């Protein structure tokens, strides 16, 4: 459930704020987040596990806006981070270091040192060379890194190939068969304390079956590790729960929680989750204005002022985002097929192809739904376009939580070489 809907006047609103009001104040395109939706998603997710008091670490990569992170941090969320930048962001947003887990296949020594200084809760280690590097960095500092090895359960997650991570031919994790010697090494290396085990099998999963298979393998694996004498105090089940973008029917958090309860019953470890999309995805939209309606022989193009640089998911993953007219069309308005495209000079700068909608006019506002995760966080300045503004709504209030980039900011890193 989300808090984006039409009001009595037929204007699409974020909570109680009509979007035209925000567009008038901040211009377009802009991302708009709903506090109530974000909190509701966090509460529904956490409450379904309440019995287990898990550590719910929001995957910062899904949305790194300070206000989003701070809203979740205030509600008690931790953070799953994949870079020094994300640690900094999470800390600035008020996430205690004791609630931060550090994932990723390419942590640099500098990043490890920084994370150790911050005192983060857990490193999810993805390879032997990484483990050795972490040991060296930690011992040089006289510190101890709490480690979980990210194991790869080799399951097909049934999601888009670019976001599936649980199969053995991806770069992620350590095959379960190769993990026991890595744990033995971890137990022997200085500066390392074995703390747990972790896993993440992919993103936008719309069925429970891959989770069920992966969790049951992981459960057995925890037994194997404990038999080998390793103290396994944390079990990190990753993120990946899908959301409805269009007509998918992903499992509800409660059904996912039931599965977790079944598979992890009596595990005697702190459960950790790393949800990104399921918390933020449907808590945000991207609002854009139609620049032109262009007709060619047999085709109609709705050219909008947002581009693939603002929201790359349709171009990169053929992802579907529902497109909602901000002014509700009159009852009986004709529905036509049109392509919704951005201004970027790429054939792939397409938000929707042959989408059925009531044709807007130049100047009209459209909202791309389900853009709160992997939207703003993946935006770029391609074509020298400015990063969009981000706005947060709470009830009848709204605030700009990230300013639209200025040209001055965009060009501020450029230098001419001395021979000019
Ligand atoms: N934990 C780890 C280690 C991850 O790699 C990810 C996502 C998550 C947690 C959070 O997964 P979520 O709950 O959001 O599914 N840009 C793509 C998604 C990439 C996901 C990468 N890893 C998209 O827009 O669909």
Boltz pocket constraint, residues with backbone or C-beta under 6 A from the ligand:
constraints:
  - pocket:
      binder: B
      contacts: [[A, 59], [A, 62], [A, 80], [A, 103], [A, 104], [A, 162], [A, 163], [A, 200], [A, 202], [A, 203], [A, 204], [A, 238], [A, 239], [A, 240], [A, 241], [A, 274], [A, 275], [A, 276], [A, 277], [A, 278], [A, 313], [A, 317], [A, 373], [A, 374]]
      max_distance: 6.0
